[in-house]
Amino acid sequence: MTTQKENLPPASESSGKSSYRRIVKHSSVYMTGMIISRVISFIMLPLYTHYLSPGDYGVLELLMTTSDIIAVVVGMGLSDAIFRFYSEAHSLEDKNRVISTVLYTGFALFFVVFGLMFLKARFFSSLLFTSEDYTLHFRLVFISFALTGAVELPFVYLRARAQSTKFVVLSTIRLIAQLGLNILFIVVLGYGVLGVLYSTVIVSATMSLYLIVSTVRVCGFGFSRDLLRKFLSFGLPLVVSGVGTFIVTTSDRFILKAFRDLDEVGLYSLGFKFGSMVILVLMGPFSKHWAIEMFEIAKRPDREEVFTRVSDGIFFLSIILIFGVSAYIKEIIIIIAAPEFLEAYTVVPIVCLAYYFSSLAYFVQVGVLIQKKTKYIAYSMVAAVVTSLGLNFLLIPSFGMYGAGTAVACAFFVRFLLIYRWSQKVYPLPYKWFRLNSILIYGALLLVGSFLINTNGLVVGLIKDTVVVSIFLATVFFFGLKGGERALIIKAVKAARNPRQTFKTLQG
């Protein structure tokens, strides 16, 4: 029996405007959490790049990547199933049964599978590094991922209930604790890569204990075999998608290691981290609420208009972020990383483009999710994986990390084209591509021109970047936006002195 009142959208909120408000409201809260997360990550990056060598950083990436792939397979798309079936459930009791069924299934799978992985840690060390020296590293990684289900699934529950503030507060506490322990183990005790892993285990264990207790108190101990069968039918194709995403975004690390060295793996990993900012800064906060909101919008009579307006805004902001990150990235890396990591900036624009295509694919797949045709998501990802692997083996031997970045971009573009085609067949929506593509091409040409201008010194570089970004924004504002869109931006800027008024402006 539940002890808390369910947070559901008021029944009277049936207009498209209420959807925009909820999207802005919760995305803004998640954005606040993302900003805090990015600040903490920026603090961690100098920590990693000054106390870990590029080779150590490459080892850490390979360790976490291996467990990430296993976690996706074990999770079986359960987190995505929560949103679909939670929205479909009508009563509070049914909603709680959805949550409890997913939670207990996830807990059992993660602890059993990663427990077995723990026992085989020596094998994984020999397989990946041709040495048993990393056995302890793998054991710590597997312990932390065994706790993943006990941490991440309750976090998904908070998102399903639109408890964005609580989600952000707990996530921030988790990150601050991780940072503090990283400083202790890496800087003070000098544990290197092991220090990062010790920190992760301690934080995950503590957070999982709290989340398990608090979640069970709300949703109880219900379990439904019928729901589990539905979850598996809906979620298993998403496992293919999840595994495929990891293959596309991480297989290049292993192939780089085979044809190059761990130093280049470390450089590429750092560049990849910056390039993924498009997803982390924009799509991250947006997707956390969108995963549940899309199903509510699908019930509305004005759903096509709402989907179109939201997509226009998200795609446009993605292009702005891609351009901004790409323009300033060299100076950013100069500021926060050691000199030996500077070359990482050159691959960032390619990775940014890859994640733009990824964000397009994420949004346009809404149709197949609403219609429960998740098999098409799996099909499109299989095509992306084939593209990625083929291009990795073709390009990496000659072009190194640049070939790896190009392979990711091409793979995500293939995925976008296919999922768009299939989604439009089962759930047509009127997207507007000409203006967005024109802005993207213009930005790419402007960036190429900027990169051809060599500058000496940090200050001169920042000035050049600011001029280029200003030209881009001014051109897009006057020639790429409609009158109503320009008026909304002007209204928001004028209200910027009052954050509350700015928030209301964006809601309207």
Rosetta blueprint (number, residue, H / E / L):
1 M L
2 T L
3 T L
4 Q L
5 K L
6 E L
7 N L
8 L L
9 P L
10 P L
11 A L
12 S L
13 E L
14 S L
15 S L
16 G H
17 K H
18 S H
19 S H
20 Y H
21 R H
22 R H
23 I H
24 V H
25 K H
26 H H
27 S H
28 S H
29 V H
30 Y H
31 M H
32 T H
33 G H
34 M H
35 I H
36 I H
37 S H
38 R H
39 V H
40 I H
41 S H
42 F H
43 I H
44 M H
45 L H
46 P H
47 L H
48 Y H
49 T H
50 H H
51 Y H
52 L L
53 S L
54 P H
55 G H
56 D H
57 Y H
58 G H
59 V H
60 L H
61 E H
62 L H
63 L H
64 M H
65 T H
66 T H
67 S H
68 D H
69 I H
70 I H
71 A H
72 V H
73 V H
74 V H
75 G H
76 M L
77 G L
78 L H
79 S H
80 D H
81 A H
82 I H
83 F H
84 R H
85 F H
86 Y H
87 S H
88 E H
89 A L
90 H L
91 S L
92 L H
93 E H
94 D H
95 K H
96 N H
97 R H
98 V H
99 I H
100 S H
101 T H
102 V H
103 L H
104 Y H
105 T H
106 G H
107 F H
108 A H
109 L H
110 F H
111 F H
112 V H
113 V H
114 F H
115 G H
116 L H
117 M H
118 F H
119 L H
120 K L
121 A H
122 R H
123 F H
124 F H
125 S H
126 S H
127 L H
128 L H
129 F H
130 T L
131 S L
132 E L
133 D L
134 Y L
135 T H
136 L H
137 H H
138 F H
139 R H
140 L H
141 V H
142 F H
143 I H
144 S H
145 F H
146 A H
147 L L
148 T H
149 G H
150 A H
151 V H
152 E H
153 L H
154 P H
155 F H
156 V H
157 Y H
158 L H
159 R H
160 A H
161 R L
162 A L
163 Q L
164 S H
165 T H
166 K H
167 F H
168 V H
169 V H
170 L H
171 S H
172 T H
173 I H
174 R H
175 L H
176 I H
177 A H
178 Q H
179 L H
180 G H
181 L H
182 N H
183 I H
184 L H
185 F H
186 I H
187 V H
188 V H
189 L L
190 G L
191 Y L
192 G L
193 V H
194 L H
195 G H
196 V H
197 L H
198 Y H
199 S H
200 T H
201 V H
202 I H
203 V H
204 S H
205 A H
206 T H
207 M H
208 S H
209 L H
210 Y H
211 L H
212 I H
213 V H
214 S H
215 T H
216 V H
217 R H
218 V H
219 C H
220 G L
221 F L
222 G L
223 F L
224 S L
225 R H
226 D H
227 L H
228 L H
229 R H
230 K H
231 F H
232 L H
233 S H
234 F H
235 G H
236 L H
237 P H
238 L H
239 V H
240 V H
241 S H
242 G H
243 V H
244 G H
245 T H
246 F H
247 I H
248 V H
249 T H
250 T H
251 S H
252 D H
253 R H
254 F H
255 I H
256 L H
257 K H
258 A H
259 F H
260 R L
261 D L
262 L H
263 D H
264 E H
265 V H
266 G H
267 L H
268 Y H
269 S H
270 L H
271 G H
272 F H
273 K H
274 F H
275 G H
276 S L
277 M H
278 V H
279 I H
280 L H
281 V H
282 L H
283 M H
284 G H
285 P H
286 F H
287 S H
288 K H
289 H H
290 W H
291 A H
292 I H
293 E H
294 M H
295 F H
296 E H
297 I H
298 A L
299 K L
300 R L
301 P L
302 D L
303 R H
304 E H
305 E H
306 V H
307 F H
308 T H
309 R H
310 V H
311 S H
312 D H
313 G H
314 I H
315 F H
316 F H
317 L H
318 S H
319 I H
320 I H
321 L H
322 I H
323 F H
324 G H
325 V H
326 S H
327 A H
328 Y H
329 I H
330 K H
331 E H
332 I H
333 I H
334 I H
335 I H
336 I H
337 A L
338 A L
339 P H
340 E H
341 F H
342 L H
343 E H
344 A H
345 Y H
346 T H
347 V H
348 V H
349 P H
350 I H
351 V H
352 C H
353 L H
354 A H
355 Y H
356 Y H
357 F H
358 S H
359 S H
360 L H
361 A H
362 Y H
363 F H
364 V H
365 Q L
366 V H
367 G H
368 V H
369 L H
370 I H
371 Q L
372 K L
373 K L
374 T L
375 K H
376 Y H
377 I H
378 A H
379 Y H
380 S H
381 M H
382 V H
383 A H
384 A H
385 V H
386 V H
387 T H
388 S H
389 L H
390 G H
391 L H
392 N H
393 F H
394 L H
395 L H
396 I H
397 P H
398 S H
399 F H
400 G L
401 M H
402 Y H
403 G H
404 A H
405 G H
406 T H
407 A H
408 V H
409 A H
410 C H
411 A H
412 F H
413 F H
414 V H
415 R H
416 F H
417 L H
418 L H
419 I H
420 Y H
421 R H
422 W H
423 S H
424 Q H
425 K H
426 V H
427 Y L
428 P L
429 L L
430 P L
431 Y L
432 K L
433 W L
434 F H
435 R H
436 L H
437 N H
438 S H
439 I H
440 L H
441 I H
442 Y H
443 G H
444 A H
445 L H
446 L H
447 L H
448 V H
449 G H
450 S H
451 F H
452 L L
453 I L
454 N L
455 T L
456 N L
457 G L
458 L H
459 V H
460 V H
461 G H
462 L H
463 I H
464 K H
465 D H
466 T H
467 V H
468 V H
469 V H
470 S H
471 I H
472 F H
473 L H
474 A H
475 T H
476 V H
477 F H
478 F H
479 F H
480 G H
481 L L
482 K L
483 G H
484 G H
485 E H
486 R H
487 A H
488 L H
489 I H
490 I H
491 K H
492 A H
493 V H
494 K H
495 A H
496 A H
497 R H
498 N L
499 P H
500 R H
501 Q H
502 T H
503 F H
504 K H
505 T H
506 L H
507 Q H
508 G L
